[in-house]
């Protein structure tokens, strides 16, 4: 009787182990077949339809063409060309953004030459190394000219030449001149270091700007500040 009881217990334990093994095998198959379609019952209860895994559905949505949403709200409104009005551009906020006047083109054979020990013969002319050079873009003061300020007359021409010589102090000027020495005076742009000679003369009132030249604003400043010939006796 005791052997029969032990046999039934062994059979029951074996059945439980077999059932556990079947459940483990089914669970492992479900984990390994992620992409396998899963059959789901239809609404009628008779037919079955495969259900795609969620990952496959998401990939299909990403690869699908994008559709436009609220296009009328995002797109710019349509304008009638007849309603468009062209207006003049506003003036610049300051003169700093204005283009500078173009430089006067020089002849192709002219070169920058250093002229040593210049001597001013007037407020806008000097002699150096056998050349006579007039500073271009300005009108010098004749050495014999006199100026009047508050009914006081003074020899501004001589004072302008002396001021030019004092500023030069025998230092070399760099000028754009032709290759050959000319018998007559030539007009050329010159600089002393980084200082434009014409700008210095006009801004200090020792020369006037030529019409439509580069130094009109400098002359207006010199007149307003009563510099050089526009001011008192010096």
HURATA-V82636 format. One record per residue. N is the residue number from 0. RES is the residue in three letters. PSI is psi in radians with two decimals (* if undefined). Layout:
n=<N;N>
res=<RES;RES>
psi=<PSI;PSI>
This chain:
n=<0;1;2;3;4;5;6;7;8;9;10;11;12;13;14;15;16;17;18;19;20;21;22;23;24;25;26;27;28;29;30;31;32;33;34;35;36;37;38;39;40;41;42;43;44;45;46;47;48;49;50;51;52;53;54;55;56;57;58;59;60;61;62;63;64;65;66;67;68;69;70;71;72;73;74;75;76;77;78;79;80;81;82;83;84;85;86;87;88;89;90;91;92;93;94;95;96;97;98;99;100;101;102;103;104;105;106;107;108;109;110;111;112;113;114;115;116;117;118;119;120;121;122;123;124;125;126;127;128;129;130;131;132;133;134;135;136;137;138;139;140;141;142;143;144;145;146;147;148;149;150;151;152;153;154;155;156;157;158;159;160;161;162;163;164;165;166;167;168;169;170;171;172;173;174;175;176;177;178;179;180;181;182;183;184;185;186;187;188;189;190;191;192;193;194;195;196;197;198;199;200;201;202;203;204;205;206;207;208;209;210;211;212;213;214;215;216;217;218;219;220;221;222;223;224;225;226;227;228;229;230;231;232;233>
res=<UNK;UNK;UNK;UNK;UNK;UNK;UNK;UNK;UNK;UNK;UNK;UNK;UNK;UNK;UNK;UNK;UNK;UNK;UNK;UNK;UNK;UNK;UNK;UNK;UNK;UNK;UNK;UNK;UNK;UNK;UNK;UNK;UNK;UNK;UNK;UNK;UNK;UNK;UNK;UNK;UNK;UNK;UNK;UNK;UNK;UNK;UNK;UNK;UNK;UNK;UNK;UNK;UNK;UNK;UNK;UNK;UNK;UNK;UNK;UNK;UNK;UNK;UNK;UNK;UNK;UNK;UNK;UNK;UNK;UNK;UNK;UNK;UNK;UNK;UNK;UNK;UNK;UNK;UNK;UNK;UNK;UNK;UNK;UNK;UNK;UNK;UNK;UNK;UNK;UNK;UNK;UNK;UNK;UNK;UNK;UNK;UNK;UNK;UNK;UNK;UNK;UNK;UNK;UNK;UNK;UNK;UNK;UNK;UNK;UNK;UNK;UNK;UNK;UNK;UNK;UNK;UNK;UNK;UNK;UNK;UNK;UNK;UNK;UNK;UNK;UNK;UNK;UNK;UNK;UNK;UNK;UNK;UNK;UNK;UNK;UNK;UNK;UNK;UNK;UNK;UNK;UNK;UNK;UNK;UNK;UNK;UNK;UNK;UNK;UNK;UNK;UNK;UNK;UNK;UNK;UNK;UNK;UNK;UNK;UNK;UNK;UNK;UNK;UNK;UNK;UNK;UNK;UNK;UNK;UNK;UNK;UNK;UNK;UNK;UNK;UNK;UNK;UNK;UNK;UNK;UNK;UNK;UNK;UNK;UNK;UNK;UNK;UNK;UNK;UNK;UNK;UNK;UNK;UNK;UNK;UNK;UNK;UNK;UNK;UNK;UNK;UNK;UNK;UNK;UNK;UNK;UNK;UNK;UNK;UNK;UNK;UNK;UNK;UNK;UNK;UNK;UNK;UNK;UNK;UNK;UNK;UNK;UNK;UNK;UNK;UNK;UNK;UNK;UNK;UNK;UNK;UNK;UNK;UNK>
psi=<-0.69;-0.60;-0.61;-0.69;-0.76;-0.59;-0.74;-0.69;-0.68;-0.71;-0.72;-0.74;-0.67;-0.67;-0.71;-0.74;-0.68;-0.73;-0.70;-0.67;-0.72;-0.73;-0.69;-0.70;-0.73;-0.70;-0.68;-0.67;-0.64;-0.62;-0.62;-0.49;1.25;-0.67;-0.05;2.26;2.50;2.28;2.24;2.53;2.47;3.12;-0.50;-0.31;-0.11;-0.82;2.80;2.53;2.40;2.39;2.17;2.52;2.76;-0.66;-0.72;-0.66;-0.73;-0.71;-0.68;-0.66;-0.65;-0.66;-0.23;2.74;2.48;2.55;2.61;2.38;2.22;0.91;-0.65;-0.49;-0.52;-0.67;2.57;2.65;2.59;2.32;2.49;2.17;-0.47;-0.37;-0.15;2.25;2.21;2.23;2.80;2.55;2.58;2.65;2.71;2.65;-0.49;2.97;-0.03;-0.49;-0.03;2.58;2.47;2.64;2.47;2.54;2.57;2.16;2.42;2.65;2.63;-0.48;0.00;2.50;2.72;2.13;2.43;2.14;2.03;2.66;1.01;2.54;2.13;2.26;-0.26;-3.01;-0.17;0.31;2.51;2.85;2.44;2.25;0.73;0.08;2.61;2.07;2.29;2.29;2.11;2.65;-0.03;2.81;1.97;3.03;2.24;2.38;-0.42;0.02;2.58;2.57;2.74;2.38;2.02;0.86;0.31;2.14;2.41;2.70;1.42;-0.48;-0.84;-0.69;-0.61;-0.75;-0.72;-0.67;-0.66;-0.79;-0.70;-0.62;-0.65;-0.82;0.63;0.13;2.64;2.43;2.46;2.07;2.64;1.91;2.80;2.84;-0.52;2.61;2.26;2.60;-0.52;2.87;2.50;2.59;2.22;2.58;2.41;2.77;2.62;1.77;-2.12;0.07;2.20;2.20;-0.78;-0.73;-0.68;-0.76;-0.82;-0.74;-0.38;0.05;0.33;0.15;2.85;2.73;2.48;2.64;2.41;0.43;-2.94;-0.22;0.36;-0.73;-0.64;-0.66;-0.72;-0.67;-0.74;-0.69;-0.77;-0.57;0.01;0.92;2.60;-2.20;-0.30;0.06;-2.81;3.11;2.37;*>
